[in-house]
Amino acid sequence: MTIRRNEPIRVTGKYFSWSTAREKHFEFCPRAYFYQYYAAAGGFEKYSAARQLYKLKHLTTVPFWIKSLLGECLRDWFYDVSGDIPPEKVMRRLLSWRFRKGIKSLSLQEWREDSKKLNLFEHYYEHSDLGDILESVTAALTTAAKKLFQSGLIARLEKVDQVNKVIFNPPLETNLGALKLWFAADLVWQEDGKVNFLNILVENESELSAVRMVLHRLYAMHQLKLSPDKVQSFGFLPSNGIVYRFDDSKLNVSECINHIKDSSAKLLQLHTDELREEEFIKSGNNCDNCRFQEFCRNRSLQLA
């Protein structure tokens, strides 16, 4: 793909959406943010000029692949109404099936034809041996599955009636006025008059941000018609098997709402009808960890 100097990308769509992920992308690097949310648009089309960016946009890391496998399998089991097979057996079968499906996709490099297919950052950029990666993922999944059952979470979820399971397609959507807000959750269910949000956490992440917990409350109010005091936020960290109940006693809702307003206002200043790459300054601090480094470093036209 060639993006020429002063050649604008036209923005379509009536509403601007905000998420913690969008904010983090901008903080990571404004140029990467531009590639992720604007320049890669339409890259799913076979002959699109944005196809390379769209491919890089869907790179994922090993920790997030593990998180994704656990979350997908947990949802598959949670919403299964049969209940005839022991949960541990079902979960192990689901993990094995999804993992083998991922191995096949990686081995065949299906991402070359379908950018949404699994492609790992560590293998694509760091040239880590695929066999070594899969061996480490196998060990991590085995440990995670074992600790998931030891945590007592599955036993608790088994008791949730079908009527109290909140069905959704990730990510979840709520709003603040006309501003669309997106956030991630792996499970949502109601229990004892409260609504519970569960996030599977990645390594080195032992807490949810205050903003995320406020998003849980906005969702409960707008989509489930429940008051904010009826919300509980949980996290499961596979590496240590701990289920965290996040303390909201010091949660400052007004401060978080103001943060969302300020952050979205900052991003909206750049969300014009026509966007130019040079308006999004490259930070230069995170290039080795950026999924767009191949495109950014090997451009056919370097912008000043």
Summary of the structure (lengths in Angstrom):
residues: 304
radius of gyration: 20.7
end to end distance: 17.8
largest distance: 63.0
contacts: 833
relative contact order: 0.17
helix: 48%
strand: 14%
